[in-house]
Amino acid sequence: MDQAAPPGATRRGFSRPTRWLLMLCGLPPLAFALSNLWLASPWGRTWLAAKIQLHSGGLATRVGGASWSPWNGVTLREIVISQPPELSAAIAFPLVRISSLRLTPVWRALLRRRWALRDAVIDSPRIVLSAQMLSQLAQQAAAPTAPLAAIEPPSPPVASLQPAPAPATPERTGLPQLPGAAPPPSSPPPQPAAGAARQPTVWVRLRHASFQLVSATTALPLLEIADLTSELPLSGDAANSTLGLASLKAHGRTILADFQAPLTWQAPVLSLKPVETTLDGIRCQVAGKLALLNGLPMQLEVQLPKQSPAPLALPGGAVATVAQLATSGRFRGLLLAPATWQGDCFAECAAVSANAGDLHASFDRGTCFIALRGAVLSCVDARLVGDELSLLGNATLFADGRAAGVVRLVAPPESALAIVKRLFPKSTQAPTLTPMATPQRAACDLAVFGTLTALQVQLGHDGPIVPLP
C-alpha cells in the first residue's frame, strides 16, 4: 500500500493513471515507427515481394522499399518483376519495373476488414514484353468468354474507293462482322436515376509509363510506347479524363507523336471517343473501349478515310506510290487472354505504281483482307491487278513462329523472269513458270514457308528453293 507523503513533501513522478494514459498515447506512434522499420527491413521487403510474386505467375520479384502513413497511404518503391527464366538470358530488361506505387486505401473500410481503394499513383512503370512470351500465352487455352457485346460500339462506315450512291458499310466492302457482335446501340447508356447514391470516382494516376514489345532475335524493339500519362477512372461515378502519349515507334520508326485523346468513364466501361490523328503520315480515326470486367474485354477500331499517302519505301530500294487508299480495322478480345483476340482489317487502293531501278509496275486497283483469330494471323486474300502485271497472294502466321504463304505473279513470261531475278539475284536456276490460257501471260508462284527466323522460298512449281533475303 502506498504511504501518504508527509506534509510539505512533494511526490515524485506521475500517478499510476497518468502513467497508463501516457503509455496508451505512446503506443500508436511506437507501432507506426516499428511497422515502417519492419517494412523497410529485408524481412518486410521479402514478404511484400512474395505477395506480388504470388499474383505474377511465380516470376521472381523484388521490392526496394516500402512505407505507410495515415495521410499518404502505402508506398512501394522500386518494384521489379523479372522475365521468365527461359528468356532472362536473351532479354536484358525485366518484365516490369515501377519506380514507385502509392495506394491510398479507405481506412474506414479496413476497420471492417474490407479492402477499398481511394486512389493509386503509379510512377514511371516500364513493361518489356517479348514476342516469345506473347506467343506462349496465345497458345494456351482460351479463357472463358466475357460479355464482349457489352462494349460493342457502332461500326463506322468504311470509305470505299468505288463510286456508290451511299457510303459503303463493312458488309458491302467485305469486312465480316465478328461472331457474337451485338447490333449498334440505338440510345446512349442509361444514366443513374435521380437521387441515387453517389460513389466517389476512384482514380489510377499513371505517370510517365512506357512499354516495349521486343524479340529475343532482334535488337530493335518491335513496338515502343514512350511517356504515356493519364488519370484513369477505376470505379465510382461517371467521369472524364485525357490520355497523353509522347511517341509510338514501330521497329525504331516513329509513327505517332504527341497524341492526346479524351476518355469517358461510365462504369464499367472506359471509352476512347473517336479522335482524329496522323499515323506515320496517314490520316486516321481511332476509337476504343475497355471494360473493367473479368479478363478486361476490350475493342479498338481504326479507320483510314480515302486519301493519297506519301510515297512508301519498300525493301530493295523500291518506292511505291498510291493515289487513293482506304482502310478499316477492328480488334477485340480479352486483353489478358491472347487466345481470345480477334481482328479484321480490310484495305482498298487505286492507281498504285512501284519503281525499283529500271523496273516499273502499275496497278489499277488492289484489295487486302487480314484476319486474326486467337493464335493465327492470316492474310486471307491480297491482290494488285494491272494490265501488264498482277499479284495475288495469301499467307498464315502461327503463334509458334511457323509461317506459310504464296504470291502469284501474272505477267508476260520475260517480265516474270526479270522480276524474280531482281528479287533473288543469288539464285542460279531460273524459276518454273506456269503457262496460262494465252501465251502472252505466264504465272510464277513464289511459295514461302518455314519460321520467321528461317524463311525459304520456292521459285515456281517444283522450282529451286532459296532462303528469303
C-alpha positions in Angstrom: 0.0 0.0 0.0 1.3 3.4 -0.9 2.2 5.6 2.1 0.9 9.1 2.1 3.6 11.8 1.5 4.5 13.7 4.7 3.1 17.2 4.9 5.2 19.7 3.0 6.9 17.0 0.9 6.5 16.7 -3.0 5.6 13.3 -4.6 8.0 12.5 -7.4 6.8 11.0 -10.8 3.4 10.6 -12.2 0.4 8.9 -10.7 -0.5 5.4 -11.9 -3.5 6.5 -14.0 -1.3 9.2 -15.7 1.4 6.7 -16.5 -1.1 4.3 -18.1 -2.5 7.2 -20.1 0.9 8.2 -21.3 1.6 4.6 -22.3 -1.6 4.3 -24.2 -0.9 7.6 -26.0 2.6 6.5 -26.9 1.6 3.1 -28.4 0.3 4.3 -31.7 3.4 6.4 -32.6 5.6 3.4 -31.5 3.6 0.9 -33.5 3.7 3.3 -36.5 7.5 3.6 -36.2 8.1 -0.1 -35.7 5.8 -1.0 -38.7 7.7 1.3 -41.0 11.0 0.0 -39.8 9.8 -3.6 -40.5 8.6 -2.6 -44.0 12.0 -1.1 -44.8 13.8 -4.1 -43.5 14.9 -7.1 -45.7 12.2 -9.2 -44.0 9.4 -6.8 -44.8 10.6 -6.3 -48.4 10.8 -10.1 -48.9 7.3 -10.5 -47.5 5.9 -7.9 -49.9 7.8 -9.3 -52.9 6.3 -12.8 -52.1 2.8 -11.3 -52.1 3.4 -9.7 -55.5 5.1 -12.8 -56.9 2.0 -14.9 -56.0 -0.1 -12.7 -58.4 2.5 -12.5 -61.2 2.6 -16.2 -62.2 5.5 -17.0 -59.9 8.0 -14.7 -61.6 10.9 -13.6 -59.4 10.0 -10.3 -57.8 11.8 -7.8 -55.5 10.8 -4.6 -53.7 13.3 -1.9 -53.0 11.5 -0.3 -50.1 8.1 0.4 -48.5 6.4 2.7 -46.0 3.0 3.8 -45.0 1.2 6.7 -43.2 -2.4 7.5 -42.4 -2.2 10.6 -44.6 -0.2 9.3 -47.5 -1.3 5.6 -47.8 1.0 2.7 -48.6 4.1 3.4 -50.9 6.2 0.7 -52.5 9.4 1.7 -54.3 11.5 0.0 -57.0 9.2 -2.9 -57.8 10.9 -5.3 -60.3 9.3 -8.4 -61.8 11.8 -10.5 -63.8 11.4 -12.1 -67.2 10.6 -15.8 -67.3 13.8 -17.9 -66.6 14.0 -19.1 -70.2 14.0 -15.6 -71.6 16.2 -13.8 -69.0 19.4 -14.6 -70.8 18.2 -13.1 -74.1 16.3 -10.1 -72.8 18.3 -7.8 -70.5 15.4 -5.8 -69.1 12.9 -7.0 -66.5 9.3 -7.7 -67.4 8.0 -4.9 -65.1 9.8 -2.1 -63.3 7.9 0.5 -61.3 9.7 3.4 -59.7 7.0 3.9 -57.1 3.5 2.7 -56.4 1.3 4.6 -53.9 -2.0 3.2 -52.8 -4.4 5.2 -50.7 -7.0 2.8 -49.1 -10.3 3.7 -47.4 -9.1 3.3 -43.8 -12.7 3.1 -42.5 -13.3 0.0 -44.8 -10.1 -1.6 -43.5 -11.5 -1.4 -39.9 -14.4 -3.6 -41.2 -11.9 -6.0 -42.8 -12.8 -4.9 -46.3 -10.3 -3.6 -48.9 -11.3 -0.5 -50.7 -9.1 1.8 -52.8 -9.5 5.6 -52.8 -6.6 6.5 -55.1 -3.5 5.0 -56.8 -0.4 6.6 -58.3 1.9 4.6 -60.5 5.1 6.5 -61.2 7.4 5.6 -64.2 6.2 2.0 -64.9 8.1 0.2 -67.6 6.9 -3.1 -69.2 9.1 -5.0 -71.6 7.1 -7.9 -73.1 8.7 -10.3 -75.5 7.1 -11.7 -78.6 8.1 -15.2 -77.4 6.2 -14.8 -74.1 3.2 -13.4 -76.0 3.4 -16.4 -78.3 3.3 -18.8 -75.4 0.3 -17.0 -73.9 -1.5 -17.2 -77.3 -1.0 -20.9 -77.5 -2.7 -21.5 -74.1 -6.3 -22.5 -73.9 -8.7 -19.7 -74.4 -10.1 -18.0 -71.3 -13.9 -18.1 -70.6 -15.8 -15.8 -72.9 -16.6 -12.5 -71.3 -19.6 -10.3 -72.3 -17.7 -8.6 -75.2 -21.0 -7.4 -76.6 -21.3 -5.0 -73.6 -18.6 -2.8 -75.1 -19.6 -3.2 -78.8 -19.8 0.3 -80.4 -21.4 1.2 -83.7 -19.3 0.4 -86.7 -18.4 3.5 -88.7 -18.6 3.1 -92.5 -15.6 2.1 -94.5 -14.5 4.7 -97.1 -14.8 3.0 -100.4 -12.8 3.9 -103.5 -15.5 2.8 -105.9 -18.3 5.2 -106.7 -21.5 4.3 -104.9 -24.8 6.1 -104.2 -24.2 5.8 -100.5 -21.2 5.3 -98.2 -20.1 1.7 -98.1 -20.5 -0.2 -94.9 -18.3 -3.1 -93.7 -20.9 -5.6 -95.1 -20.6 -4.0 -98.6 -16.8 -3.9 -98.6 -16.3 -7.5 -97.4 -15.4 -6.8 -93.8 -17.2 -9.5 -91.9 -18.9 -9.0 -88.6 -17.2 -10.7 -85.7 -19.2 -13.6 -84.1 -21.3 -12.6 -81.2 -21.2 -8.9 -82.0 -24.2 -7.0 -80.8 -26.1 -4.6 -83.0 -25.2 -0.9 -82.6 -27.0 0.7 -79.6 -29.8 2.9 -80.6 -29.6 5.1 -77.5 -26.9 6.3 -75.1 -26.2 4.2 -72.0 -28.7 4.7 -69.1 -27.8 7.4 -66.6 -28.1 6.9 -62.8 -31.6 7.7 -61.5 -32.1 11.0 -59.8 -31.4 10.7 -56.1 -29.3 7.5 -56.5 -26.4 7.2 -54.1 -23.2 8.7 -55.5 -19.9 6.9 -55.2 -16.6 8.9 -55.4 -14.6 8.1 -58.5 -11.5 6.0 -57.8 -8.5 7.1 -59.9 -5.4 5.4 -61.1 -2.9 8.1 -61.9 -0.4 6.8 -64.5 2.8 8.9 -64.8 5.5 8.5 -67.5 4.7 4.9 -68.4 6.5 3.1 -71.2 6.0 -0.2 -73.0 8.2 -2.2 -75.3 7.4 -5.3 -77.4 10.7 -7.0 -78.1 12.0 -10.2 -79.6 14.9 -12.3 -78.5 16.1 -12.4 -82.1 16.2 -8.7 -83.0 18.0 -5.7 -81.4 15.4 -3.0 -82.1 12.0 -3.2 -80.2 9.1 -4.3 -82.5 6.8 -1.8 -80.8 7.6 1.0 -78.3 5.4 3.4 -76.4 7.1 6.3 -74.6 5.9 8.6 -71.8 2.2 7.6 -71.5 0.5 9.8 -68.9 -3.2 9.6 -67.9 -5.6 9.6 -65.0 -7.8 6.5 -65.4 -11.1 6.1 -63.6 -11.3 2.7 -61.9 -14.8 2.7 -60.3 -17.4 5.0 -59.0 -19.4 7.8 -60.7 -19.0 8.8 -64.3 -16.0 11.0 -65.1 -13.9 12.4 -67.9 -10.2 12.3 -68.4 -7.4 12.5 -71.0 -4.7 10.2 -72.3 -1.4 11.6 -73.4 1.3 9.8 -75.4 4.7 11.2 -76.3 5.5 8.7 -79.1 4.7 5.4 -80.7 7.5 3.6 -82.6 7.5 0.5 -84.8 10.9 -1.1 -85.2 12.6 2.2 -84.4 10.5 4.4 -86.7 8.2 7.0 -85.1 4.7 6.5 -86.4 2.8 8.6 -83.8 3.9 11.6 -81.7 2.3 14.0 -79.2 -1.0 12.1 -79.1 -3.8 13.4 -76.9 -7.2 11.8 -76.6 -10.3 12.3 -74.4 -11.5 9.4 -72.2 -15.0 8.9 -70.8 -15.9 6.6 -67.8 -19.3 5.1 -67.4 -19.0 2.1 -65.1 -17.8 -0.5 -66.0 -16.6 0.8 -69.4 -13.7 3.2 -70.1 -14.2 4.7 -73.6 -11.8 6.4 -76.0 -14.1 8.5 -78.2 -13.3 8.7 -81.9 -10.3 11.0 -82.3 -8.5 12.2 -85.5 -4.7 11.7 -85.6 -1.9 11.1 -88.0 -0.3 7.6 -88.1 3.1 7.6 -90.0 1.9 10.5 -92.1 -1.5 8.9 -92.8 -4.7 10.5 -91.5 -6.8 8.1 -89.4 -9.5 7.9 -86.8 -9.1 5.8 -83.6 -11.7 4.7 -81.1 -11.8 2.1 -78.4 -13.4 0.7 -75.2 -12.1 -1.2 -72.2 -14.5 -2.9 -69.7 -13.3 -3.5 -66.2 -14.7 -7.0 -66.1 -13.1 -10.4 -65.7 -10.3 -10.7 -68.3 -10.5 -7.0 -69.4 -12.7 -7.1 -72.5 -11.5 -4.5 -75.0 -12.2 -3.2 -78.5 -10.1 -1.0 -80.8 -11.2 0.5 -84.1 -9.0 2.3 -86.7 -10.4 3.9 -89.8 -8.3 5.5 -92.6 -10.5 7.7 -94.8 -9.9 7.8 -98.5 -6.6 9.7 -99.1 -3.4 9.8 -101.1 -0.5 8.9 -98.7 3.2 9.9 -99.2 5.4 7.5 -101.2 6.3 4.3 -99.4 9.8 2.9 -99.3 10.0 -0.8 -99.9 12.7 -3.4 -99.4 15.4 -3.5 -102.1 15.3 0.3 -102.7 11.9 0.2 -104.3 9.4 3.0 -103.9 5.6 2.7 -104.2 3.0 5.4 -104.7 -0.7 5.1 -104.1 -3.3 7.6 -105.5 -6.1 6.5 -103.2 -6.1 4.4 -100.1 -8.9 3.5 -97.5 -8.7 1.0 -94.6 -11.0 -0.2 -91.9 -9.7 -2.3 -89.0 -11.1 -3.7 -85.7 -9.5 -5.6 -82.8 -11.3 -7.1 -79.9 -11.0 -9.8 -77.2 -9.9 -10.2 -73.6 -6.8 -8.2 -73.0 -5.3 -10.7 -70.5 -6.0 -13.7 -72.7 -4.3 -13.5 -76.2 -6.0 -16.8 -77.2 -9.3 -14.8 -77.4 -8.0 -12.0 -79.6 -9.9 -11.4 -82.9 -9.2 -8.8 -85.5 -10.2 -7.9 -89.1 -8.6 -5.4 -91.4 -9.8 -4.6 -94.9 -8.0 -2.2 -97.3 -8.6 -0.8 -100.8 -6.3 1.1 -103.0 -6.3 2.5 -106.5 -3.7 3.7 -109.0 -0.7 2.1 -107.5 2.8 2.3 -109.0 6.1 0.8 -107.9 9.6 1.5 -109.1 12.8 -0.5 -108.4 15.7 0.7 -110.6 14.8 0.0 -114.2 11.7 -2.0 -113.3 8.3 -0.2 -113.2 4.9 -1.7 -112.4 1.4 -0.1 -112.4 -1.8 -1.4 -110.9 -5.3 -0.2 -111.4 -6.7 -1.4 -108.1 -5.9 -3.5 -105.1 -7.6 -5.1 -102.0 -6.3 -6.9 -98.9 -8.2 -8.7 -96.1 -6.3 -9.7 -92.9 -7.9 -11.7 -90.1 -6.7 -12.5 -86.6 -8.3 -15.5 -84.8 -6.6 -16.3 -81.5 -3.1 -17.7 -82.2 -3.4 -17.5 -86.0 -2.9 -14.4 -88.2 -4.0 -14.8 -91.8 -3.8 -12.7 -94.9 -6.9 -14.3 -96.4 -6.7 -12.5 -99.8 -4.4 -9.8 -101.2 -4.3 -8.7 -104.8 -2.9 -5.9 -107.0 -4.4 -6.0 -110.5 -2.9 -4.3 -113.5 -2.8 -4.5 -117.3 0.8 -5.8 -117.5 1.3 -7.3 -114.0 -0.9 -8.7 -111.4 0.0 -10.0 -107.9 -2.2 -12.4 -105.9 -1.4 -13.9 -102.6 -2.3 -15.2 -99.2 -0.4 -16.2 -96.0 -0.7 -17.6 -92.5 1.4 -17.0 -89.4 1.0 -19.2 -86.3 1.8 -18.1 -82.7 4.8 -20.5 -82.6 6.5 -18.7 -85.4 5.6 -21.0 -88.3 4.6 -19.3 -91.5 3.4 -20.2 -94.9 2.2 -18.2 -97.9 2.2 -17.9 -101.7 2.5 -15.0 -104.1 1.5 -15.5 -107.7 3.0 -13.2 -110.4 0.9 -12.9 -113.6 2.8 -11.2 -116.3 4.4 -11.7 -119.7 7.0 -14.5 -119.4 10.0 -12.3 -119.8 8.7 -9.8 -117.3 8.0 -12.5 -114.7 11.5 -13.9 -115.1 13.1 -10.4 -114.8 11.1 -9.7 -111.6 12.1 -13.0 -109.9 15.8 -12.4 -111.0 15.7 -9.0 -109.4 14.2 -10.3 -106.2 16.6 -13.3 -105.9 19.8 -12.4 -107.7 21.8 -15.2 -106.0 19.6 -17.9 -107.5 21.4 -19.7 -110.3 18.4 -21.6 -111.6 15.6 -20.0 -113.5 12.2 -20.2 -111.8 9.5 -22.5 -113.2 6.6 -20.7 -114.9 3.1 -22.0 -115.2 1.6 -21.4 -118.7 -1.8 -19.8 -118.9 -4.6 -19.7 -121.5 -2.8 -17.1 -123.6 0.9 -17.3 -124.4 1.3 -13.6 -123.7 0.8 -14.4 -120.0 2.5 -16.8 -117.5 2.3 -17.3 -113.8 5.1 -17.7 -111.3 4.2 -18.9 -107.8 6.6 -17.9 -105.0 5.8 -20.2 -102.1 7.1 -19.1 -98.7 7.4 -21.5 -95.8 9.4 -22.1 -92.6 9.7 -20.0 -89.4 10.0 -16.2 -89.0 13.7 -16.6 -88.3 14.4 -19.0 -91.2 12.0 -18.5 -94.2 12.5 -20.2 -97.5 11.1 -19.5 -100.9 10.3 -22.0 -103.7 10.6 -20.3 -107.1 7.8 -21.7 -109.2 6.1 -25.1 -109.1 8.8 -27.7 -108.3 11.4 -24.9 -108.7 14.5 -24.2 -106.8 14.3 -23.4 -103.0 16.3 -20.4 -101.8 16.4 -18.6 -98.4 14.3 -15.4 -98.2 16.7 -12.4 -98.3 
